[in-house]
Amino acid sequence: MTFSDFDTRSVRCGIHRSQFNEHSEALYLTSSFVFESAAQAAARFSGEEEGNVYARFSNPTVTMMQERLAALEGGEACVATASGMSAILSLVMATMKAGDHVVASLGLFGATQQLFGNILSKFGIETSFVSATDPDAYRTALRPTTRLIFVETPSNPLTEIVDIAAVAQIAHRAGALLAVDNCFCTPALQRPLELGADVVVHSATKYLDGQGRVLGGAIVGGKVVMDEVFKFLRTAGPCISPFNAWVILKGLETLRIRMVAQSASALELARWLSGQPGVLRVHYPGLESHPQFALAQRQQSAGGAIVSFEVDGGRERAWRVIDETRMISITANLGDTKTTITHPASTTHGRLTPDARAAAGITEGLLRVAVGLESVDDLRADLARGLA
């Protein structure tokens, strides 16, 4: 059965009940599955018969999570992985080979930059990094060997907005795929496939779970590409555990409610930060001062829950703001119901060279706040001590 409403899909898609007809989705904790005969085992392994075989690549709980997320993103299929980084790696390994070329936006999570810039180059896959917000930069960086354009929008941590539709046209004219990391918005606020992207990548660890409980990743897209990703996962094994998939599956039920509430609080906090002494600038797509505000209004239904801001005084002042907090959690994770704060230059982007950080706009005074579900009054009070 298909459902037109996002909230209904969040709760009802991907349900497969067992012979016990349970109401809540079942958690299948088993490493393998038993066959009725040798012939059935052979048919399952060959793919002639549908059914579960081995939990590295087939498990009913994982299947439910994959089907639900695919329905929310509007994709034909989904492959779940052990983490967001393993999702990106699986996509690249399934669709590229030595000699191929990637165009990636500069505004990427630090580990993603490391993967494309340092690790993949060892295997003959080259990457060109370009300005996230300039479509012409993607076009100029194309080569005959370009097979993938990879972007984050909004970017981590500066919330730069990529024009998905424009970059999708550039990718397709070059015969390349466009992959969008949709971690910050989730399908509750943005659906890149509807804007022309070929693939959506998630760190399900973040908002899809939503409570900081488990690790997980996912790739969503058309069946042809997802079949290739599945072949890689089946052999290489960067699979998600059934328990983690079950936790994320339950997290999806409240996804839109959480994202709407956290986005509203983030906007309120961003407006307050914009008026605080010592705050040089605030990065938030919902503010009219954001350079891509109009674009964000077109392709997102809300600004998201990430607010980054730069303070006068560099690292010393930024660390003082962090250390003066009493409620906000000092951790580099995001997407939790509990608000978190981090200093990107020394944590999430700390492994980048100083030149790479400067190119990505990661200053020593930059702080990233991932707004949770607490009272905005309490968040303001917690930040005010350090800002004072």
Rosetta blueprint (number, residue, H / E / L):
1 M L
2 T L
3 F L
4 S L
5 D L
6 F H
7 D H
8 T H
9 R H
10 S H
11 V H
12 R H
13 C L
14 G L
15 I L
16 H L
17 R L
18 S L
19 Q L
20 F L
21 N L
22 E L
23 H L
24 S L
25 E L
26 A L
27 L L
28 Y L
29 L L
30 T L
31 S L
32 S E
33 F L
34 V L
35 F L
36 E L
37 S L
38 A H
39 A H
40 Q H
41 A H
42 A H
43 A H
44 R H
45 F H
46 S H
47 G L
48 E L
49 E L
50 E L
51 G L
52 N L
53 V L
54 Y E
55 A L
56 R L
57 F L
58 S L
59 N L
60 P H
61 T H
62 V H
63 T H
64 M H
65 M H
66 Q H
67 E H
68 R H
69 L H
70 A H
71 A H
72 L H
73 E H
74 G L
75 G L
76 E L
77 A E
78 C E
79 V E
80 A E
81 T E
82 A L
83 S L
84 G H
85 M H
86 S H
87 A H
88 I H
89 L H
90 S H
91 L H
92 V H
93 M H
94 A H
95 T H
96 M L
97 K L
98 A L
99 G L
100 D L
101 H E
102 V E
103 V E
104 A E
105 S E
106 L L
107 G L
108 L L
109 F L
110 G H
111 A H
112 T H
113 Q H
114 Q H
115 L H
116 F H
117 G H
118 N H
119 I H
120 L H
121 S H
122 K H
123 F H
124 G L
125 I L
126 E E
127 T E
128 S E
129 F E
130 V E
131 S L
132 A L
133 T L
134 D L
135 P H
136 D H
137 A H
138 Y H
139 R H
140 T H
141 A H
142 L L
143 R L
144 P L
145 T L
146 T E
147 R E
148 L E
149 I E
150 F E
151 V E
152 E E
153 T L
154 P L
155 S L
156 N L
157 P L
158 L L
159 T L
160 E L
161 I L
162 V L
163 D L
164 I H
165 A H
166 A H
167 V H
168 A H
169 Q H
170 I H
171 A H
172 H H
173 R H
174 A L
175 G L
176 A L
177 L E
178 L E
179 A E
180 V E
181 D E
182 N L
183 C L
184 F L
185 C L
186 T H
187 P H
188 A H
189 L H
190 Q L
191 R L
192 P H
193 L H
194 E H
195 L H
196 G L
197 A L
198 D L
199 V E
200 V E
201 V E
202 H E
203 S E
204 A L
205 T L
206 K L
207 Y L
208 L L
209 D L
210 G L
211 Q L
212 G L
213 R L
214 V L
215 L L
216 G L
217 G E
218 A E
219 I E
220 V E
221 G E
222 G L
223 K H
224 V H
225 V H
226 M H
227 D H
228 E H
229 V H
230 F H
231 K H
232 F H
233 L H
234 R H
235 T H
236 A H
237 G L
238 P L
239 C L
240 I L
241 S L
242 P H
243 F H
244 N H
245 A H
246 W H
247 V H
248 I H
249 L H
250 K H
251 G H
252 L H
253 E L
254 T L
255 L H
256 R H
257 I H
258 R H
259 M H
260 V H
261 A H
262 Q H
263 S H
264 A H
265 S H
266 A H
267 L H
268 E H
269 L H
270 A H
271 R H
272 W H
273 L H
274 S H
275 G L
276 Q L
277 P L
278 G L
279 V E
280 L E
281 R E
282 V E
283 H E
284 Y L
285 P L
286 G L
287 L L
288 E L
289 S L
290 H L
291 P L
292 Q L
293 F H
294 A H
295 L H
296 A H
297 Q H
298 R H
299 Q H
300 Q L
301 S L
302 A L
303 G L
304 G L
305 A L
306 I E
307 V E
308 S E
309 F E
310 E E
311 V E
312 D L
313 G L
314 G H
315 R H
316 E H
317 R H
318 A H
319 W H
320 R H
321 V H
322 I H
323 D H
324 E L
325 T L
326 R L
327 M L
328 I L
329 S E
330 I E
331 T L
332 A L
333 N L
334 L L
335 G L
336 D L
337 T L
338 K L
339 T L
340 T E
341 I E
342 T E
343 H L
344 P H
345 A H
346 S H
347 T L
348 T L
349 H L
350 G L
351 R L
352 L L
353 T L
354 P H
355 D H
356 A H
357 R H
358 A H
359 A H
360 A H
361 G L
362 I L
363 T L
364 E L
365 G L
366 L E
367 L E
368 R E
369 V E
370 A E
371 V L
372 G L
373 L L
374 E L
375 S L
376 V H
377 D H
378 D H
379 L H
380 R H
381 A H
382 D H
383 L H
384 A H
385 R H
386 G H
387 L H
388 A L
